[in-house]
Amino acid sequence: MLIRNIEEIPSFPYGEGASKRVIFGDQEKAPTFAMRVFDVPPGGASSDHSHEFEHEVLILRGEGVLKGAWGNAPFSEGSAILIQPNETHQLVNTGKDPLRFVCIVPLRGEDADCGLSGPSGRWRVIALIVVVVVIVGLLVWGFSTRGLAP
């Protein structure tokens, strides 16, 4: 068993001004699902995307619209949303207060939904690798100029 306080879990940027926390996932040894919490400021949104798996969303606070091929479907605190596989979707905060929702996906969905899939995601991965290589290079150069290299 594992009990966590979501406020103590680090968040990272996601979508359009939103942030994401992985509450339970691979690192916590969850066997099947990943639970994430998203915070979206007024005017912000999740990413506009689709994927091959369903997911379930529970709105904890705030209000907004779910954008998709069906148009804009309004939601508010207490709304439960089922998004079917391959439906393009985006949750947009249309309210004056922050929007917070829980999203549950299969574990494989956490990797696919992290914003690193698709063409723009591949460039983010490449950029991250370049940054790591540059940092390591600078560290090696810095140590060698000080006579600290092995």
Secondary structure, DSSP 4 states (H G I P E B T S, - for coil): -----GGGS--EEETBBEEEEEEESGGGT-SSEEEEEEEE-TT-B---B--SS-EEEEEEE-EEEEEETTEEEEEETT-EEEE-TT--EEEEE-SSS-EEEEEEEEHHHHHHTSS-SHHHHHHHHHHHHHHHHHHHHHHHHHHHHTT---
